[in-house]
Amino acid sequence: MQNPQKIAVIGSGLVGSLLAIYLKKAGHTVHVYDRSPDTRKINFSGRSINLVMSNRGWKTLEDIGLDDEIRKIGIPVDKRAIHLVNHDLNYQYYGKEGEAIFSLSRGILNRKMIDLAEEAGVEFYFEQKIWDVTLSTATLHIGETERGEWTEVNYDMVFGADGAFSRIRHRMQRQSMFNYSQEFLDIGYKELNIPANADGTHKLDKHSLHIWPRGKYMLMALPNLDGSFTCTFFMPFEGENSFESLKTIDDVTAFFTKNLPDTIDVIPKLAEDFFKNPTSTLVTMKCFPWTFEDKIALIGDACHAIVPFYGQGMNSGFEDITVLNEMMIKYGNDWKMIFSEYEKSRKPNADAIAELSYRNFMEMSSKTADEKFLLQKKIEKHFANKYPDKWIPLYSRVTFSHRPYSEALAIGDFQDGIMKQILAINRIEAIWDSEEVEQKMLELLNSN
């Protein structure tokens, strides 16, 4: 236990709620503020990408004894199901037998996390708008409007867990020597829905992440406990085959009938959902430093928002908490040291997963349908099974391990260089599992 502090966490999302539980169990008084209503009292739909929990996220939950509670509301997903036009369904398994990510509804998970935090003794203050924070004194400035009257509330420490457009970070950006960047993709997303069958079963295989890869656009679907799938349709904002080009119900119906024909029967409210649900943006945000003295710290999307294509946004935010907790145990009540070591440890890894997430869009939207890419994955899996101490595929390093993201990026690039040479071997399609190819891979590994 640390010396008790009065701590405010801004943001009642997944990272903020879990962080609050950790801080409360460490002996602190913890208040969570959110400008939105209590998500447990509103209908959560229309702009959600289902979440996937993998090893990093599970570790953070296991360390505090909450993993069993969360497993009850998830579905294990062990493979991709690739839907191509006029082709049989193609399954691509993620890792070794028994390795799976878990599909979780964002709304259900967020409600559960808030319930668990309240059970731990955390106090929540919803519909409270934080407009500013005095960094040196950890004082919050709360009011109905940005230019109206504000109330000041003093804390010993404030954590900004308020997302990619964080008000806490906005104040920190006004310091000198604060680096900040944001980059929007020219691709947006829209939520669609595959309802359950009449008997409550899933219309598609429920243990798969379903992907319809079409190059510059794609559809993906993840299962929910109620038999439905949350679908996310990614597409450019402008140009040919874009949100801009789909103006009418007839446009949408014709587009999906031509390009995603096997979705027509399983998405009965396609056009209705398409025009009812908003088109949302995708942003990568980087900044540094993440902390101010021993008073303020950013965590999760507030300091490293990433695009969702590796399913690591929540997992990397939870891993922030794991590292912060390790520093709390190591350095006791020295919060300046805790914050300093936390940001130094996490910043390179946050940058690495941002890069990997951006790259994974290309893999999911285009390469999953490419014969050469599929052969590469087959060779890698065959070699990794035979030499598990010498080769771990990049996806497994990111998803099924706790090794640093920065290490996964560096080794992944090294392995990709080897695979380019292997795929260039004459008749590789016929001899991919031969001793000749195996020896060549060993030789290339040992030469570096």
PyMOL commands that set and color helices and strands:
alter all, ss='L'
color gray80, all
select helices_A, chain A and resi 14-25+39-41+55-62+67-71+106-120+167-172+243-245+249-259+261-263+270-276+301-304+313-331+335-365+367-369+371-386+394-399+405-423+428-431+435-446
alter helices_A, ss='H'
color red, helices_A
select strands_A, chain A and resi 6-10+29-34+51-53+75-77+79-82+90-93+101-104+123-126+130-134+139-142+151-154+157-160+179-184+187-194+208-213+218-223+229-236+283-288+291-292+296-298
alter strands_A, ss='S'
color yellow, strands_A
deselect
rebuild
show_as cartoon
